[in-house]
Amino acid sequence: MKIYNYTDLSKSKIEELCSRQIEDDKLVEERVTGIISTVKKDGDQALFNFAKAFDKVDLEKLFLDAEELKAIASTIPTEAKKAIDTAYQNIKTFHQSQLKTEDKIETMPGVLCWRESRAIEKVGLYIPGGTAVLPSTFLMLATPAIIAGCKEIVVCSPPQRDGKTNCYLAYCAVLLGIEKVFLIGGAQAVAAMAFGTESVPQVYKIFGPGNRYVTTAKTMVQNKVAIDMPAGPSEVLVIADETANPSFIAADLLAQAEHGTDSQAILVSTSNQIIADTLKEIENQLTILPRKDIAAKAIANSYAVLAENLDEGMQFSNEYAPEHLILATEHFQSLIPSIINAGSVFLGNFTPESVGDYASGTNHTLPTSGFAKAYSGVSTDAFLKKITFQHLSADGLNNIGTTVEILAEAEGLEAHKNAVSIRLKN
């Protein structure tokens, strides 16, 4: 892990450090273009072929039904079942609180305006299943979709070598009332949900994180469907001062690093000693991790930044715009107003990012690659549309009519003006 001094960094170097571009992005785009085109042309057959080529599985059918899911779910260990139940209740509680009824506003006498929420009818959820299978993502996506009232929820996740899914995903499906899980992964799953096949329904919006192929596919199908955000490889940025615990910091950095070799784990600290002690802790903790080879590669591609003070650290963080931001300091409260760009924030030394990944209640589907500058994480709102309404009484039209007539005439739109004038005459 390289160490940089913030005061020595030029503007262009900071931009380079905050960039997540990878050299073979063009190659990924070419491959994804081909996959999408094949799925559009060949439908289900393309999905069977891709399962054999990419997942090394000869599928008999593309989905598991309710009975199959129930049978697989019955094999889940008791402790895992309890843990999923607890996480689900917390996620449900937090996301249910996001349902709001907005007030009706009288903008002027007789002119009433308001908004009402309507669920997106058909949504597609992508649950990753490459080097790690993520039942937590199933909970994070399906729970707010159900709360919002989406009528059709299409779930895709890569098959295991036995052509099934694991007991954890199956249990989530049963718990959530999802009666079908499609055994489709990667860019081909995104294409199937975007354009529809003989078996996979076409949806209106696609949700879910994934690797670069999934992210690229989501970006490419935006002319056909909406997406939640361009969610790519996972990342964390930790801001730490002398009140931080190096062993905690190391654990948080490694928690992100084990997601994949392209994950980023960034440390920004006001203390040289904290950086040095954290790097030693990373070496110690790394040796006992089952996914140490993956984590080691991610750490090798990550870095630390020495900042003069916490305010300087926040400046770098806002430029980086991390998916996860950890404030490993006892002075986190004073930094909260300075946070401009971040997906989800973890405050203090006893709030590991892992709690947000699994069970605190907040959503872990978050913007990466700097998109936290413009995107929010997934919420109940993400599954809703906001429709505006207005109602005018006769007095209301009299009050606003002349304003509209003048503006319409100024724009040369006489029919717009007449739609008001004809009513005012009556």
C-alpha positions in Angstrom: 0.0 0.0 0.0 1.6 3.3 -1.1 1.6 6.3 1.2 1.1 9.9 -0.1 1.4 13.2 1.7 -1.7 15.3 0.9 0.2 18.6 0.9 2.6 17.3 -1.8 -0.2 16.2 -4.1 -1.0 18.3 -7.2 -4.6 18.7 -8.3 -3.9 16.3 -11.2 -2.4 13.7 -8.9 -5.5 13.9 -6.6 -7.7 13.4 -9.6 -5.6 10.4 -10.6 -5.8 8.9 -7.2 -9.6 9.4 -7.1 -10.1 7.8 -10.5 -11.3 4.2 -10.7 -10.7 3.7 -14.4 -9.1 0.4 -15.3 -7.0 -0.3 -18.3 -9.2 -2.9 -19.9 -12.5 -1.0 -19.7 -12.7 -1.0 -23.5 -12.3 -4.7 -23.7 -15.1 -5.1 -21.1 -17.4 -2.8 -23.1 -16.8 -4.9 -26.3 -17.6 -8.1 -24.5 -20.7 -6.8 -22.8 -22.0 -5.3 -26.1 -21.7 -8.8 -27.6 -23.5 -10.5 -24.7 -26.4 -8.0 -24.8 -26.7 -8.4 -28.6 -26.8 -12.2 -28.3 -29.4 -12.2 -25.5 -31.6 -9.9 -27.5 -31.3 -12.1 -30.6 -31.4 -15.6 -29.1 -33.3 -15.1 -25.8 -33.4 -18.1 -23.5 -31.0 -20.2 -25.6 -28.4 -17.5 -25.1 -28.9 -17.7 -21.4 -28.4 -21.5 -21.4 -25.3 -21.1 -23.5 -23.8 -18.4 -21.3 -24.5 -20.5 -18.1 -22.4 -23.3 -19.7 -19.7 -21.0 -20.9 -19.3 -18.7 -17.8 -20.8 -20.6 -14.9 -19.8 -24.1 -16.1 -23.3 -25.4 -15.6 -25.7 -27.2 -17.9 -29.0 -25.9 -16.7 -32.2 -27.9 -17.3 -34.3 -24.7 -16.8 -33.6 -21.1 -16.1 -35.3 -20.7 -12.7 -36.1 -22.3 -9.4 -39.8 -22.3 -8.4 -41.4 -21.8 -5.0 -41.3 -25.5 -4.1 -37.7 -25.9 -5.0 -36.7 -22.7 -3.1 -38.6 -24.0 -0.1 -36.8 -27.3 -0.2 -33.3 -25.7 -0.5 -34.2 -23.1 2.3 -35.1 -25.9 4.7 -31.4 -26.9 4.9 -30.2 -23.5 6.3 -28.4 -23.7 9.6 -30.5 -22.4 12.5 -28.1 -19.7 13.5 -27.9 -18.3 9.9 -31.7 -18.3 9.8 -31.9 -16.3 13.0 -29.3 -13.8 11.7 -31.2 -13.3 8.4 -34.4 -12.8 10.4 -32.8 -10.1 12.6 -31.2 -8.3 9.6 -34.5 -8.5 7.7 -36.5 -6.9 10.6 -34.0 -4.0 10.9 -33.9 -3.4 7.2 -37.7 -3.5 7.0 -38.1 -1.1 9.9 -35.6 1.5 8.5 -37.1 1.3 4.9 -40.7 1.3 6.1 -40.0 4.6 7.9 -39.2 6.2 4.5 -42.8 6.0 3.2 -44.1 9.5 3.5 -47.3 11.3 2.5 -46.6 14.8 1.3 -48.8 17.8 2.2 -51.0 19.5 -0.4 -49.7 23.0 -1.0 -51.8 26.0 -2.0 -49.3 28.0 -4.1 -51.8 30.9 -4.4 -55.5 31.1 -3.6 -57.4 28.5 -5.5 -54.3 26.7 -6.9 -53.6 23.4 -5.1 -50.5 21.3 -5.9 -49.2 18.0 -4.4 -47.3 14.8 -5.1 -48.2 11.2 -4.6 -46.0 8.1 -4.8 -46.7 5.1 -7.1 -44.7 1.9 -7.1 -42.7 1.0 -10.2 -44.7 -2.0 -11.4 -41.9 -4.2 -12.7 -38.4 -4.2 -11.2 -35.4 -6.5 -11.7 -33.1 -7.4 -8.8 -29.5 -8.6 -9.5 -28.0 -10.6 -6.7 -24.3 -11.2 -7.2 -22.9 -14.7 -6.9 -19.4 -14.8 -8.2 -16.6 -15.2 -5.6 -19.1 -14.4 -2.8 -22.8 -15.1 -2.7 -24.7 -12.3 -1.1 -28.0 -13.1 0.7 -27.7 -9.6 2.3 -28.1 -8.0 -1.1 -31.3 -10.0 -1.6 -32.7 -8.5 1.6 -31.4 -5.0 0.8 -33.1 -4.9 -2.6 -36.3 -7.0 -2.2 -37.4 -5.5 1.1 -37.8 -1.9 -0.1 -39.3 -3.2 -3.3 -42.0 -5.0 -1.4 -42.6 -2.1 1.0 -43.0 0.2 -2.0 -45.6 -2.1 -3.5 -43.9 -3.3 -6.7 -46.3 -5.7 -8.4 -43.6 -7.9 -10.2 -40.2 -8.5 -8.8 -37.8 -10.4 -11.0 -34.8 -11.8 -9.2 -31.6 -13.0 -11.0 -28.6 -14.6 -9.5 -25.8 -16.9 -10.9 -26.3 -20.6 -10.5 -24.0 -22.7 -8.4 -22.1 -25.7 -9.9 -25.1 -28.0 -9.1 -27.4 -25.8 -11.1 -29.2 -24.5 -8.0 -28.8 -21.7 -5.5 -27.6 -21.8 -2.0 -29.7 -22.2 1.1 -29.2 -18.6 2.2 -30.6 -17.1 -0.9 -33.4 -19.6 -1.0 -34.3 -18.8 2.6 -34.4 -15.1 1.8 -36.7 -15.8 -1.1 -39.1 -17.8 1.1 -38.9 -15.1 3.9 -39.7 -12.4 1.4 -42.4 -14.2 -0.5 -40.4 -14.4 -3.8 -41.6 -17.4 -5.6 -39.1 -17.6 -8.5 -35.4 -17.0 -8.8 -33.8 -17.0 -12.2 -30.4 -18.7 -12.4 -28.7 -16.1 -14.5 -25.6 -14.1 -13.8 -23.5 -11.3 -15.2 -24.2 -9.0 -18.1 -26.6 -11.6 -19.6 -28.9 -11.3 -16.6 -29.0 -7.5 -17.0 -29.8 -7.9 -20.7 -32.5 -10.5 -20.0 -34.3 -8.2 -17.6 -33.9 -5.2 -19.8 -35.2 -6.7 -23.0 -37.1 -9.8 -21.8 -36.8 -13.4 -23.1 -39.2 -16.3 -23.4 -38.8 -17.0 -19.7 -37.6 -13.7 -18.2 -40.1 -10.8 -17.9 -39.0 -7.4 -19.1 -38.8 -4.9 -16.3 -38.9 -1.1 -16.0 -35.9 -0.6 -13.6 -32.9 -2.8 -12.7 -31.3 -2.8 -9.3 -28.2 -4.4 -7.8 -24.4 -4.3 -7.5 -22.0 -6.4 -9.5 -18.7 -6.7 -11.2 -17.5 -4.5 -14.1 -19.5 -6.6 -16.6 -22.7 -6.1 -14.7 -22.1 -2.4 -14.2 -21.2 -1.9 -17.8 -24.3 -3.8 -18.9 -26.5 -1.6 -16.7 -25.0 1.5 -18.2 -25.5 0.2 -21.7 -29.2 -0.7 -21.3 -30.3 2.7 -19.9 -31.9 3.6 -23.3 -34.3 0.8 -22.6 -34.8 0.7 -18.8 -33.9 2.7 -15.8 -31.2 1.6 -13.4 -30.6 2.3 -9.7 -27.0 3.6 -10.2 -23.7 2.5 -11.7 -22.6 0.3 -8.8 -19.2 -1.3 -9.4 -16.4 -2.7 -7.3 -16.8 -2.0 -3.6 -14.7 0.7 -1.8 -14.1 2.2 1.6 -12.4 5.3 2.8 -11.4 5.6 6.4 -10.5 9.0 8.0 -8.6 8.5 11.2 -6.8 10.6 13.7 -4.8 9.7 16.9 -8.0 8.7 18.7 -8.5 5.8 16.2 -7.6 2.1 16.8 -5.3 0.7 14.2 -6.5 -2.8 14.6 -10.1 -1.6 13.9 -9.0 0.4 10.9 -7.1 -2.6 9.4 -10.2 -4.8 9.9 -12.4 -2.3 8.1 -10.0 -2.0 5.2 -9.7 -5.7 4.8 -13.4 -6.2 5.0 -13.7 -4.2 1.8 -10.6 -5.7 0.2 -11.9 -9.2 0.4 -14.8 -8.3 -1.9 -12.6 -8.5 -4.9 -9.2 -7.8 -6.3 -10.6 -4.6 -7.9 -11.9 -3.3 -4.5 -10.3 -0.2 -3.0 -9.5 0.4 0.6 -8.2 3.9 1.3 -6.8 5.3 4.6 -6.6 9.0 5.2 -5.0 9.8 8.5 -3.6 12.8 10.4 -1.0 10.6 12.0 2.0 8.9 10.6 2.0 6.5 13.5 -1.6 5.4 12.9 -0.8 4.7 9.3 2.3 2.7 10.2 0.5 0.7 12.9 -2.5 0.1 10.6 -0.2 -1.4 7.9 1.3 -3.7 10.4 -2.2 -4.8 11.6 -3.2 -5.4 8.0 -0.2 -7.8 7.6 -1.2 -9.6 10.8 -4.9 -9.9 10.1 -4.4 -10.8 6.4 -2.7 -14.1 7.1 -5.8 -15.7 8.8 -8.3 -14.7 6.1 -9.8 -17.4 3.9 -9.8 -14.9 1.0 -6.4 -13.5 1.8 -5.2 -13.8 -1.8 -8.1 -11.6 -3.1 -7.7 -9.1 -0.2 -3.9 -8.9 -0.6 -4.3 -7.9 -4.3 -6.9 -5.2 -3.4 -4.7 -3.8 -0.6 -1.7 -3.7 -3.0 -3.8 -1.5 -5.4 -4.9 0.7 -2.5 -3.1 3.5 -0.7 -2.9 5.8 2.4 -2.8 9.6 2.5 -1.3 11.6 5.3 -3.3 14.7 6.0 -2.3 17.7 8.1 -5.7 17.7 9.9 -9.2 16.3 9.7 -10.5 19.1 7.6 -7.9 18.3 5.0 -8.8 14.7 5.2 -12.5 15.6 4.5 -11.4 17.6 1.5 -9.8 14.5 0.0 -12.8 12.4 0.9 -15.2 14.7 -0.8 -13.1 14.6 -3.9 -12.9 10.8 -3.8 -16.6 10.4 -3.0 -16.4 7.0 -1.4 -19.1 4.4 -1.4 -18.4 3.8 2.4 -16.9 6.5 4.6 -15.7 5.6 8.1 -14.9 8.4 10.5 -12.5 6.6 12.9 -12.2 9.4 15.4 -13.8 10.5 18.6 -14.4 13.9 17.0 -16.7 12.6 14.2 -19.6 14.9 15.3 -17.8 18.1 14.1 -17.1 16.5 10.7 -20.7 15.6 9.8 -21.5 19.0 8.3 -18.4 18.8 6.1 -19.5 15.5 4.4 -20.7 16.3 0.9 -20.0 13.2 -1.2 -20.5 9.7 0.3 -22.7 6.8 -0.1 -23.1 5.7 3.5 -21.2 7.0 6.6 -20.1 5.1 9.7 -19.4 7.3 12.7 -16.9 6.6 15.5 -14.6 3.8 16.4 -17.4 1.3 17.3 -19.3 1.5 14.0 -17.7 -1.0 11.5 -18.8 -0.8 7.9 -19.9 -4.4 8.2 -23.0 -3.5 10.3 -24.3 -1.5 7.3 -23.5 -4.3 5.0 -25.7 -6.7 6.9 -28.0 -5.7 9.7 -28.1 -2.1 11.0 -31.0 -1.3 8.7 -29.4 1.1 6.1 -29.1 -0.1 2.6 -25.7 -1.4 1.3 -26.5 -0.9 -2.4 -24.5 2.3 -2.8 -22.9 4.4 -5.5 -19.3 3.6 -6.3 -16.6 5.0 -8.6 -17.2 8.6 -7.5 -20.9 8.5 -8.4 -21.7 9.4 -4.8 -21.2 13.0 -6.1 -24.6 12.6 -7.9 -26.3 9.4 -6.7 -27.9 8.2 -3.5 -27.9 4.6 -2.3 -31.0 2.4 -2.8 -34.0 3.3 -0.6 -37.7 2.8 -0.7 -37.9 5.9 -2.8 -35.8 4.2 -5.5 -38.8 1.9 -6.1 -41.3 4.7 -6.3 -42.3 7.3 -8.8 -43.5 10.7 -7.7 -46.5 12.0 -9.6 -47.5 15.6 -9.3 -51.1 16.8 -9.1 -52.8 20.1 -9.4 -56.4 21.3 -9.0 -57.6 24.9 -9.7 -60.9 26.3 -8.7 -62.6 29.0 -10.8 -61.1 31.6 -8.5 -57.7 29.9 -8.8 -57.8 30.2 -12.6 -58.7 33.8 -12.3 -55.8 34.4 -10.0 -53.2 32.7 -12.1 -54.6 33.0 -15.6 -53.1 36.3 -16.7 -49.6 35.1 -15.6 -49.9 32.0 -17.9 -51.3 34.0 -20.8 -48.4 36.5 -20.7 -45.7 33.7 -20.4 -47.3 31.6 -23.2 -47.5 34.7 -25.5 -43.9 35.5 -24.8 -42.9 32.0 -25.9 -45.0 32.3 -29.0 -47.3 29.4 -28.0 -50.8 30.8 -28.7 -52.6 27.5 -28.2 -51.2 27.3 -24.6 -52.5 30.9 -24.1 -55.9 30.0 -25.5 -56.3 27.0 -23.2 -56.4 29.5 -20.4 -58.2 32.4 -22.2 -61.1 30.2 -23.3 -61.8 29.3 -19.7 -61.4 32.8 -18.4 -64.1 34.0 -21.0 -66.5 31.5 -19.6 
